[in-house]
């Protein structure tokens, strides 16, 4: 339950993705927003945070896959550390962000199907378990035999878990750092249209929620019920899933785990690679090396950047493997160090009174104070701040909370004590952030669901939905679980298992069907011309325009009218910012749909 509550982070980013399109529709990276707000000083400070986040998240993903694959197959860890990142590079260079989206869909479908197999095997199959009552009976017996410290009566079937509560808070802060300071999330928001970005992150929250809720109930409790011989370090390294899979299906189970592990790490790894490339292309090369670079030059730099990212990621993973550094510890270091940047990044789009002094000093001070609190708490509670003691919940709770909230306090105080002469004008985002080419797609239209006026209207509903989700997951749901007592009855446990089945099956259907439905227009056109002798570009009359199922672009499979001359450009500039500014002038700032071009 506590881990499932961390889906709040992705839901929060749905709100931020809409703010991004509302305030700064021209931005390619969140560092461009930082540069516009707080100049070179802020750009360098948050640039360091962004690159550090990107590479540590990459290392965590790759090292997790390396550990599991090495245990199951015996392949050399150094070889895996090189092959996995470079395998991602192959299709990321050739296909770009669109290849990442396509592979993410295919990989997600495979992952959900395999998880459904494991779920049904645990509670509906034959073998050692195979029913809800058997799992419940064994979990009740395991409580006194191997009690969990911090759980009421040491039970595995209770919501009264102090360590679970600590893990929830730590997970939320860790998630905020790895989402808001990671360009890969901003990358998807930039590439998608405003409303589809919000819808994507909301749906993504549900899919994440379904996985982290059902997987522990399925595989985690199965490992406990069967009393598998796993140590604490093995469990923390992600070996619970392969252990249960091998117990269920033998070598076939090992193959299934390797498949879903490869699917997950390559899909996420491609996003991280392209995100790092975007940061280098727009915030290093175009900012400091060649400000007037053309779109073709930036495309070449981005492709070379993906290769460079793969080589550097491989080298870092080999270093961590040789030094026996836990990828969980790397994530803890990132969270404590960068948590101070969370609120300043929020304020870059939400508070025009936040100053460069407050944002940068708050970020640095928060990180330093968090590290001190982390080390001191480990020293006081566990004698010495070792790698193992620093990963415990209490030191992590102290480090993450001090880092994030000290960054918030310092940022607000300095911004209030030393305010700028004038509050930041949101219109400067449109003036100071430049597109790579004149025809680059903004993702905003004059009319319809992607118009500036509609985005301004939807912001209120997204904010309200975020508040409701926060209250429900953090307060209502845990409180409703407490009356069940220290040891859940069979009926109450059955309710939770049924909920897990519903979430996982519905999420699987959504993951399979919804993307196909969203792309039904272009898929219809492709299918109609699959068996003709025309090339894809000739069949689609492709001229670089982005297509979707929107009725203005593809209507019932008929090709859009591409021969129309574009409408006359409007003379008034963009005046984005406050809701009241989104009248005719705000809508008129963008080119018509006919001029939208694909992003580089």
NORJO-V71114 format. One record per backbone hydrogen bond with DSSP energy under -0.5 kcal/mol. NH is the residue of the N-H (numbers start at 0). CO is the residue of the C=O. If there is no record, write none. Layout:
BEGIN
nh = <NH;NH>
co = <CO;CO>
END
This chain:
BEGIN
nh = <4;5;6;7;8;10;11;12;13;14;15;16;17;18;19;20;21;22;23;26;31;32;33;34;35;36;37;38;41;42;43;44;45;46;47;48;49;50;51;52;53;54;55;56;57;58;59;60;61;62;63;64;65;66;67;68;69;70;71;72;73;73;74;79;80;81;81;82;83;85;86;87;88;89;90;91;92;93;94;95;97;98;99;100;101;102;103;104;105;106;107;108;109;110;111;112;113;114;115;116;117;118;119;120;121;122;123;124;124;129;134;135;136;137;138;139;140;141;142;143;144;145;147;148;150;151;153;154;158;160;161;164;165;166;167;168;169;170;171;172;173;174;175;176;177;178;179;180;181;182;184;185;186;187;188;189;190;191;193;196;197;198;199;200;201;202;203;204;205;206;207;208;209;210;211;212;213;214;216;217;218;219;220;221;222;223;224;225;226;227;229;234;235;236;237;238;241;242;243;244;245;246;247;248;249;251;253;254;255;256;257;258;259;260;261;262;263;264;265;266;267;268;269;270;271;272;273;274;275;276;277;278;279;280;281;282;282;283;284;285;287;288;288;289;292;297;298;299;300;301;302;303;304;305;306;307;308;309;310;311;312;313;314;315;316;317;318;319;320;321;322;323;323;324;325;329;330;331;332;333;334;335;336;337;338;340;341;343;344;345;346;347;348;348;349;350;353;358;359;360;361;362;363;364;365;366;367;368;369;370;371;372;373;374;375;376;377;378;379;380;381;382;383;385;389;390;390;391;395;396;397;398;399;400;401;402;403;404;405;406;407;408;409;410;411;412;413;414;415;416;417;418;423;425;427;428;429;430;431;432;433;439;440;444;450;451;454;455;456;457;458;459;459;460;461;462;463;464;465;466;467;468;469;470;471;472;473;474;475;476;478;479;480;480;481;481;482;483;484;487;492;493;494;495;496;497;498;499;500;501;502;503;504;505;506;507;508;509;510;511;512;513;514;515;516;517;518;519;522;523;524;525;526;527;528;528;529;531;538;539;540;540;541;545;548;552;553;554;555;557;561;580;581;582;586;587;588;589;594;595;596;597>
co = <0;2;3;4;5;6;7;8;9;10;11;12;13;14;15;16;17;18;19;23;28;28;29;30;31;32;33;34;37;38;39;40;41;42;43;44;45;46;47;48;49;50;51;52;53;54;55;56;57;58;59;60;61;62;63;64;65;66;67;68;68;69;68;75;76;77;78;78;79;81;82;83;84;85;86;87;88;89;90;91;94;94;95;96;97;98;99;100;101;102;103;104;105;106;107;108;109;110;111;112;113;114;115;116;117;118;119;119;120;121;130;131;132;133;134;135;136;137;138;139;140;141;153;146;147;159;150;151;484;158;149;160;161;162;163;164;165;166;167;168;169;170;171;172;173;174;175;176;178;180;181;181;182;183;184;185;186;187;442;192;193;194;195;196;197;198;199;200;201;202;203;204;205;206;207;208;209;210;212;213;214;214;215;217;218;219;220;221;223;222;227;230;231;232;234;233;237;238;239;240;241;242;243;244;245;248;249;250;251;252;253;254;255;256;257;258;259;260;261;262;263;264;265;266;267;268;269;270;271;272;273;274;275;276;277;277;278;279;279;280;283;283;284;284;289;293;294;295;296;297;298;299;300;301;302;303;304;305;306;307;308;309;310;311;312;313;314;315;316;317;318;319;320;319;323;325;326;327;328;329;330;331;332;333;334;337;338;339;340;341;342;343;344;345;345;346;350;354;355;356;357;358;359;360;361;362;363;364;365;366;367;368;369;370;371;372;373;374;375;376;377;378;381;383;385;386;387;388;391;392;393;394;395;396;397;398;399;400;401;402;403;404;405;406;407;408;409;410;411;412;413;415;351;423;424;425;426;426;427;428;431;436;596;449;447;444;450;451;452;453;454;455;456;456;457;458;459;460;461;462;463;464;465;466;467;468;469;470;470;471;474;475;476;477;477;478;478;480;481;156;488;489;490;491;492;493;494;495;496;497;498;499;500;501;502;503;504;505;506;507;508;509;509;511;512;513;514;516;518;519;520;521;522;523;524;525;526;528;534;535;536;537;536;595;517;549;549;557;553;554;559;577;578;580;582;583;585;586;591;592;438;543>
END
